[in-house]
């Protein structure tokens, strides 16, 4: 296969990069994912999918799923899941001086200081309607002059309870100024920084690669299927899940609702080779710009992993093995957490600075995930002399280590 037929070896095109930007920019904090699923992904998909496909929506959450064969419950189904929710901060209380005290959720508090935010406040007079407040920044100490000596020399960090949102309020009754705006405990706050291209070739950075990138991959796989021709034997279920960051609750519902034969979770991974201060931990050497990652361990199914690896090898798609113990940490866990029999694995891409405003990725890694999953679907579709994979293929694919062959040094 020549380089022109390997998109991951070339810079991501302008239109495709813009789609990625649009998906990641959607304000979709945990529990309020509709801006991404309904506001961005739905119209984006409606432009390219055939009329025979269906977009599923749900009562209990803002997740969405694109279905290439609605109603065909006998078809072998593969659910590929990205999650639309973003980690967020929340209003905790309002101080007499107008400080809006917030929690830090899954952010390391020190990474938040000084960054601009968007606060989404439900209108108390019109529940269900939201307003946006911009111009606020996350603060804690106020100035180095107010910091204790251990904080100045770096031996002490910030506590989550020290964080507040600064809206530059002044004058009298600052607490009342905030309350009059209708800001209340529970209002969601997200970081404000859209992604942009980085300094090094084919890189990009910004907030919320976790996990707008997974949703972008799911959308792009659907786009490829639509453009390249239908899968004859495989039902593609491209899922955009809610609630991942607080326990994979949305994907559990999707798995239980649709009961796919295979689940592939798509989420960011770590560039462990470049991670500072962890060399003594001897992590698996995942590297940004070296290709997609494939989880081994935890609940990752060896039979599915073998098919993924073979499909990628056939098409020259680079794969890095990512070691997991008890939990993949992704929506690949949806099947076991919802108690259904589905063969699962997890695909990702190494990024740097996870859960910060400057998450950094490589477009080539994202493209390998898109095409790795797409070629895996085509491999499923072509198995059994073109009749497609069946459930019994997976039932008989569990490795038998009692039949392992002896391996000698060979020196």
Protein Blocks (a to p, Z undefined) as FASTA:
>chain_A
ZZklmmklpccdfklmmmmmmmmmpccdehiamlmmmmmmmmmmmmmpcfkbccdddfkb
ccdcddfbghilmbccddddddfbdcddddfbdcfkopacddekjacfklmgopacdddd
ddfklghiacddehiacdfkopaklpcfklmnopaccdfklpccdehigcehkllmmmmn
opaehiacdddddddddfbehiacdehkbamkmmmmmmmmmmmmmmnopafkbccddddd
ehklnnopmmmmmmmmnopabdcdddddddfklpghilmnopafddehiapcddeejjbc
fklmmmmmmmmmmnopacdddddfkbnoiaklmmmmnopacdddddddddehihiakbcc
dfklmmmmmmmmmmmmmmmmmggnhnopafklmmmmpccfklcccddekZZ
